[in-house]
Amino acid sequence: MPIPPPPAPGTLLVDTSRDDLIGEFRGLAGPYWALRPVRGGPEWEAEPRDVRPADPMERLRAETARANARSVEGLL
């Protein structure tokens, strides 16, 4: 399976190697893609082969989590 080209920064992706954890694409880290949790926190590196675009429902859940973190927890 060929390695896909990196997406635009900020794109929401699902890391299938981490129980479908959703992260925001931040950039390249050598051969890996750097992702950041949508609610904030440390970035992690993912194999591009293990990442797929978030579907509409996953994006909605992630955006809701981000908005809740901003308003309730004072994060981001």
C-alpha positions in Angstrom: 0.0 0.0 0.0 1.6 3.3 -1.0 2.0 6.1 1.5 -0.6 8.8 1.0 0.5 12.4 0.7 0.3 14.4 3.9 -3.0 16.4 4.4 -3.3 20.1 5.1 -2.5 21.1 8.7 -5.5 21.0 10.9 -7.1 18.0 9.0 -8.8 15.6 11.4 -7.5 12.1 11.1 -8.1 8.7 12.8 -5.1 6.7 13.9 -6.2 3.1 13.5 -3.2 1.9 15.5 -4.4 3.7 18.6 -7.9 2.4 18.9 -9.2 5.0 16.3 -7.9 8.0 18.2 -8.8 11.2 16.4 -6.1 13.8 16.0 -5.4 17.0 14.1 -2.6 16.8 11.6 0.2 19.1 12.7 3.0 18.2 10.2 5.7 15.8 9.4 8.1 14.2 11.9 10.6 12.4 9.7 8.7 9.5 8.1 5.8 9.9 10.5 2.8 12.2 10.7 2.5 14.4 13.9 -1.0 14.4 15.3 -2.4 16.2 18.3 -5.5 15.4 20.3 -8.4 17.7 19.4 -8.9 18.5 23.1 -5.3 19.5 23.5 -2.3 17.6 24.8 0.9 16.2 23.6 1.4 15.3 20.0 2.1 11.8 18.9 3.6 10.3 15.8 1.7 7.9 13.5 2.6 5.8 10.6 0.9 7.3 7.5 -0.4 3.8 6.6 -2.2 3.6 9.9 -4.1 6.9 9.5 -7.3 7.7 7.6 -9.5 10.8 7.2 -12.1 11.2 9.9 -15.7 10.5 8.6 -18.4 13.1 9.1 -19.6 11.7 12.5 -16.0 11.4 13.8 -15.4 15.0 12.8 -18.6 16.2 14.5 -17.6 14.4 17.8 -14.1 15.8 17.6 -15.3 19.4 17.0 -17.8 19.0 19.9 -15.1 17.8 22.2 -12.9 20.7 21.1 -15.6 23.3 21.8 -16.4 21.7 25.2 -12.7 21.8 26.2 -12.6 25.5 25.3 -15.7 26.5 27.2 -15.7 24.1 30.2 -12.1 23.1 30.9 -10.4 26.3 29.7 -8.1 24.3 27.4 -6.7 25.3 24.1 
